Amino acid sequence: MTVAAASFTSSSAKRDKDVRAAGLLDVLTYPDISFAADALDNEGDRWRLAGTVTAHGTTVPIQVIVDRISAERDGIRVHARASHLDRYAFGINKGKGMVGRYLDLDLDVVAVPA
């Protein structure tokens, strides 16, 4: 899956602008953030996707935990989370001391048949 890096939103318009700027996500140079799954494992009541995230021109292995799946009118809704991603691993190291180093990635995706 691929999302536009410029789609980053928070509760602050100023923060959104700062995060999208060249010092952090640099959405003009790196417009997309993508996830590709390599493996799917069942862990009792949830699923774990092993894969990679590519952001800021760098690909990093991650684990995504799928915690909810529900039927939608046109497809399937999946909610998943990757916790404690290190932005330094993606080469995003500006703003040290001003911006948190780790982030959580929440995915709320509706998959529809092609």
N, C-alpha and C positions, 0 to 999 in steps of 0.2 A: 504494500500500500504506500501511497505517496500523498503527502499533504504539503500545502504551501507554507513555507516558513513564515510568511507575512500574516498568516492566519492566527499567530500567537495572540492571545488575549488574556487579560487579567482584570482586576477591578480598578485599574488606574490607566487612563489614556497616556499619561506621561511615561509611566513604566513601560507600556506597550511600545511606544515610540523608541525609548532607550534600548529595549531588548532587541528590537528589529534592526537597530542601527549597526554600522560597521564594527563597533567595538564588541558586539556580542554576536547575535545570529547573522548579521551582515546579509540580509535577505536579498539585496541587489546582486551580490556575487554568488550566493548560495540560496537560490529561491525555493528549493525543495528539501524536505526531510522525508526519508523513506525507511520502511521496515520490510525485511524479507525473512520469512520463517524457514528454518531448516529442518525442524523436528517438532513433533507434538507428542506430549506424554500426559497420561491421566494421573492425577494425584488425588484420588478419592472423589471429593465433591467439586473439584476444579481441574482445569487443564493448564499445562505449562508449555508455552511456545519458546523454543530456543531459536535464535535468529540474530540478525544484525540490524543496527540502525545506522544510516548514513546521514550525517548532518555536517555542515560546515566543511564539506569536502573530505570527511574522514569517516571510515566505517568501523564500528565498534560492536563486538558481540554482546548480546543482552538476553535476559530471560523475561518473558512476559507471562503474567499469570492471568488467565481468563477466569473471571469470577461470576459472570452472568451471561446467559444466552437465552434469548426469547424470540418467539415468532412474531414477525411483523406482517402487515398486509401484503407487502411486496417482496419480503425476504426474511433475513434473520438478523437480529440486533445482537451484537457482541460487545460486552464491556470487558476491558482488560487493563492491566497496570504493570508498568515496569518501574520499580522503586530504586531510588538512590543512584541515579545515573550521574557520573562524574563529567561535568562540562569540560574539564581540562583534558580528558581523553579525546575530545573532539577538537582540541586546539583552541577552545574558547576560554582564554585565560585573562582577558582584560577585566578591569573592575574588581581586582582582588581586594578583599576587605569591605567592598561596597555591595557586592552581589554574592549570593550564596553559591557555593561550589557545586552542590548536589541538587538534583531535581527529580521529581517523579513525573512520569509520562502516563497520563490517563487516556485511554482510547475508547471511544464510543462509536462503533462502526455499524452501519447497516449494509449487509451484503445482499445484493440482488442478482438474480440469474442474468447472464449475458444474452 
